[in-house]
Amino acid sequence: MIWTIILVLIILWLLGFFGGVGGNLIHLLLVVALVVLIVDLVRGSRF
């Protein structure tokens, strides 16, 4: 579930980066996705 959310956030970030939609909110969502990814990797949990 976390991986799906991270994937969606990265896709939204790419759309905002190349399309100019969303402004700084897209970059904030990417940072949140990276933090969640790092926490998930540190905990060592699997899907």
Helices and strands as residue ranges (DSSP letters): H 2-19, H 24-43
